[in-house]
């Protein structure tokens, strides 16, 4: 039995246990009988996952040593297909608005920028400013790309040049498929300091407990993360969970909120921007 079969059996057993627990009035303690088998399969799965976690760490280390040319090759080779792109765009769109400062971490080829240009101001950052310039070119608007967008070099989690406690939205969609769990946690903690009260943080990932994700991580150059650990750590940091969605391939995502009252929006061109209530 390979890791895919083990994970599928494990997921099926957990679902069956949850079902019987929900019907405990009729089935009493039947669900308890699942525990021993679940524990055994979890041990077998964990052994297989350790290999994929090690691979994820190697991918993260490769990110940190990319030259500009390697970085260019990397972002060009990892563009989103239309299905994943639209899934994540639909997540972002309700969060975008005038006078909601927005930051994209690691914009890749800039595929998401055309969908967030209503944000004001709009920031984005990468290890190389050249990647930011090339991502901005997707807008086909030289004035906007060079005068309106705010581009930053971001290395080694250093976001000191960015406004602190100021962003209403931060998102990262191009980086965490090539990173490990600790890397994602560290970025989440940095983002918490960048957000204003009420600000949203959205990121995507490959989950470590879905068969399709394990298949992609095994057969292609993708990483998986222990997303439950990530979320637990970020909740301890202070975040509140808005939404978690698991779906293939690159469009699984988490939306987190920094607690507190969002700062009031000021008038734009003589009219007040509407307040968007995110459920």
C-alpha positions in Angstrom: 0.0 0.0 0.0 1.5 3.4 -1.1 1.1 6.7 0.6 -1.9 7.6 -1.6 -3.8 4.5 -0.6 -2.9 5.0 3.1 -4.0 8.6 3.1 -7.3 7.7 1.3 -8.0 4.9 3.9 -7.2 7.3 6.7 -9.5 10.0 5.4 -12.3 7.4 4.9 -11.9 6.1 8.4 -11.9 9.6 10.0 -15.1 10.4 8.0 -16.7 7.2 9.2 -15.8 7.9 12.8 -17.2 11.4 12.6 -20.4 10.0 11.1 -20.9 7.5 14.0 -20.0 10.1 16.6 -22.7 12.4 15.1 -25.2 9.5 15.5 -24.1 8.6 19.0 -27.6 8.4 20.2 -28.1 5.3 18.0 -24.6 3.9 17.9 -23.3 4.6 21.4 -19.5 4.1 21.4 -19.1 2.4 18.0 -16.8 5.3 16.9 -14.3 4.4 19.6 -13.5 1.2 17.7 -12.0 3.2 14.8 -9.3 4.8 17.0 -6.8 2.0 17.1 -6.9 1.5 13.3 -6.7 5.3 12.7 -3.7 5.6 14.9 -1.9 2.7 13.1 -2.5 4.1 9.7 -1.5 7.6 10.9 1.9 6.2 11.9 2.4 4.7 8.5 1.3 7.9 6.8 3.7 10.0 8.9 6.7 7.9 7.8 5.8 8.7 4.2 5.1 12.4 4.9 8.6 12.8 6.5 10.1 12.3 3.0 7.8 15.0 1.5 8.5 17.4 4.3 12.2 17.0 3.7 11.7 17.7 0.0 9.6 20.8 1.0 12.5 22.1 3.1 14.9 21.6 0.1 12.6 23.5 -2.1 12.5 26.4 0.4 16.3 26.4 0.6 16.4 26.7 -3.2 14.2 29.8 -3.1 16.7 31.5 -0.9 19.6 31.0 -3.2 18.0 31.9 -6.5 19.9 34.4 -8.7 17.9 36.9 -10.7 18.0 34.6 -13.8 16.9 31.6 -11.8 14.2 33.6 -10.2 13.0 34.7 -13.7 13.0 31.1 -14.8 11.2 30.0 -11.7 8.3 32.5 -11.9 7.8 31.8 -15.7 7.6 28.1 -15.1 5.0 28.3 -12.4 2.2 30.4 -13.8 -1.4 29.5 -12.8 -3.8 27.7 -15.0 -7.1 29.5 -15.7 -9.0 27.3 -13.2 -6.8 28.0 -10.2 -6.4 31.6 -11.2 -10.1 32.3 -11.3 -10.8 30.3 -8.0 -8.3 32.6 -6.2 -9.5 35.8 -7.9 -13.0 35.1 -6.6 -11.5 34.9 -3.1 -9.8 38.2 -3.5 -12.5 40.3 -5.2 -14.7 40.8 -2.1 -11.7 42.0 -0.1 -10.6 44.7 -2.6 -11.7 48.3 -2.2 -10.6 51.9 -2.5 -8.5 53.1 0.4 -7.7 49.5 1.5 -3.9 49.4 1.2 -3.1 46.0 -0.3 0.2 44.1 -0.5 1.0 41.1 -2.7 4.0 39.1 -1.5 6.0 37.6 -4.4 3.8 38.4 -7.4 5.3 35.9 -9.9 4.5 37.0 -13.4 1.8 39.4 -12.1 -1.2 37.3 -13.0 -3.3 38.6 -10.0 -2.4 42.3 -10.5 -5.1 43.1 -13.1 -7.7 42.0 -10.6 -6.5 44.1 -7.6 -5.8 47.4 -9.3 -8.8 48.9 -7.5 -6.8 48.7 -4.3 -5.4 52.0 -3.3 -2.5 52.0 -2.6 -1.2 48.8 -4.1 2.1 47.4 -3.0 4.0 44.3 -4.0 7.5 42.9 -3.3 9.9 40.2 -4.4 13.5 39.3 -3.8 14.4 41.2 -6.9 13.0 44.6 -8.0 13.4 43.4 -11.6 10.7 40.7 -10.9 8.4 43.4 -9.7 9.0 45.5 -12.8 8.3 42.5 -15.0 5.2 41.6 -13.1 3.9 45.1 -13.4 4.2 45.0 -17.2 1.2 42.7 -17.3 -1.0 45.8 -16.8 0.1 47.3 -20.2 0.0 50.7 -18.5 3.4 52.3 -18.2 2.1 55.2 -16.0 0.3 52.9 -13.6 3.2 50.3 -13.5 5.9 52.9 -12.9 4.1 55.7 -10.9 1.2 54.1 -9.0 2.4 50.7 -8.0 4.7 50.6 -5.0 7.4 48.0 -5.4 9.8 46.7 -2.7 12.6 44.3 -2.4 11.9 41.8 0.3 14.6 39.4 1.6 14.9 37.2 4.6 11.5 38.2 6.1 12.7 41.8 6.3 9.6 44.0 5.8 11.0 47.0 7.7 10.7 49.2 4.6 7.0 48.6 4.3 4.4 50.5 6.3 3.7 48.7 9.6 0.2 47.9 10.9 -1.2 49.6 7.8 -2.5 47.0 5.3 -6.1 46.1 4.9 -5.2 43.1 2.8 -2.0 41.0 2.3 -2.0 38.0 0.0 0.6 35.4 -1.2 -0.2 33.0 -4.0 3.1 32.3 -5.8 5.5 31.2 -3.1 4.2 28.5 -0.7 4.2 25.7 -3.1 7.9 25.6 -2.8 8.4 26.1 0.9 8.0 24.2 4.2 5.7 24.6 7.1 8.0 26.8 9.2 8.5 29.2 6.3 4.8 29.7 6.0 4.4 30.2 9.7 7.2 32.8 9.7 5.6 34.8 6.9 2.3 34.7 8.7 3.8 36.2 11.8 5.4 39.0 9.7 2.1 39.7 8.0 0.4 40.1 11.3 2.7 43.0 12.1 1.9 44.6 8.7 -1.9 44.4 8.9 -4.0 47.1 10.4 -6.8 46.0 12.8 -9.5 44.2 10.8 -7.0 43.4 8.0 -7.1 40.2 6.0 -4.4 37.7 5.2 -5.0 35.2 2.3 -2.6 32.5 1.2 -2.8 29.3 -0.7 -1.0 26.0 -0.2 -0.9 22.2 -0.9 -2.4 20.4 2.1 -0.7 17.4 3.7 -3.8 15.3 4.1 -5.3 15.2 0.6 -4.5 12.5 -1.9 -4.4 14.8 -4.9 -2.0 17.1 -3.1 0.3 14.2 -2.2 0.2 13.0 -5.8 1.3 16.5 -7.0 4.0 16.8 -4.4 5.4 13.4 -5.2 5.3 13.6 -9.0 6.1 17.2 -9.5 8.3 19.9 -7.9 5.7 21.0 -5.3 5.8 21.1 -1.5 3.1 20.2 1.0 2.6 22.0 4.4 1.1 20.9 7.6 -1.7 23.5 7.3 -3.3 22.6 10.7 0.0 23.4 12.4 0.3 26.7 10.4 -3.2 27.8 11.4 -2.8 26.8 15.0 0.5 28.8 15.2 -1.1 31.9 13.5 -4.1 31.7 15.8 -1.8 31.8 18.7 -0.1 34.8 17.2 -3.5 36.6 17.2 -5.2 35.8 14.0 -8.9 34.8 13.7 -9.9 32.2 11.1 -12.3 33.4 8.5 -12.3 30.5 6.1 -10.4 27.4 5.1 -11.0 25.8 1.7 -9.3 22.6 0.4 -9.5 22.2 -3.4 -7.2 21.1 -6.2 -4.7 22.0 -7.3 -3.2 25.4 -6.4 -6.4 27.0 -5.1 -6.6 25.7 -1.5 -6.6 28.8 0.7 -7.0 30.3 4.2 -8.4 33.7 5.0 -7.3 35.1 8.4 -8.2 38.3 10.1 -6.3 40.5 12.5 -8.8 41.3 15.3 -9.9 44.9 16.0 -11.9 47.6 14.3 -10.8 48.5 10.8 -9.7 52.1 10.4 -12.4 54.4 8.8 -12.1 55.1 5.1 -11.7 58.6 4.0 -13.5 60.3 1.1 -12.3 59.7 -2.4 -13.2 62.2 -5.2 -16.0 63.7 -3.2 -17.7 60.4 -2.2 -17.2 58.0 0.6 -16.0 54.5 -0.3 -18.4 51.8 0.8 -17.6 49.6 3.8 -17.5 45.9 2.7 -18.8 43.5 5.4 -16.8 40.2 5.0 -18.7 37.3 6.5 
